[in-house]
């Protein structure tokens, strides 16, 4: 068993000087106290972006102080025994390089968009409890959702169910047409150039 501390990057920013750094210290202190534990920072690029990116404004100064405090906690005299730090970002190129040095966030895992098998697994799990019309073919949905993220595939399933109810409040199943309607509403939002950026970054 371990404790999990999850933070969206912007959650650690505070209005008054010094409060953001204190929040970071408190996170690491609590994680040490209840170890083994995991600290997970989502949207890391908003929390620890490349220094100087913000043009020297007040927001950038806060970000730099938060980054400095994170580095202090990772390298400080109080060891991080049994505390694992994990972070996620969709812009790895904007992360300050100091955070990526050995002993810090030094392992990079690229999670690509789901392939055919993964999309099929997502759809089957999401639709397991949804009554489907005889005209619904999961293999066809796998083909139609190429380029979609996992979250977008889930959104397609949700929109299809809503479409069925909008057409008939007593609908007994979700039809193929409902999925086509959902696919018109939910479009893939990961542009090819961003995929290329990820692929190039992972090769460095």
Secondary structure, 3 states (H helix, E strand, C coil): CCEEEEEEHHHHCCCCCCHHHHHHHHHHHHHHHCCCEEEEEECHHHHCECCCCCCCCHHHHHHHHHHHHHHHHHHCCCCCCCEEEEECCCCHHHECHHHHCCCCCCCCCCCCCCCHHHHHHHHHHHHCCCCECCCCCHHHHHHHCCCCCHHHHHHHHHHHHHHHHHHCCCCCCECHHHHHHHHHHCCCCCCHHHHHHHHHHHHC
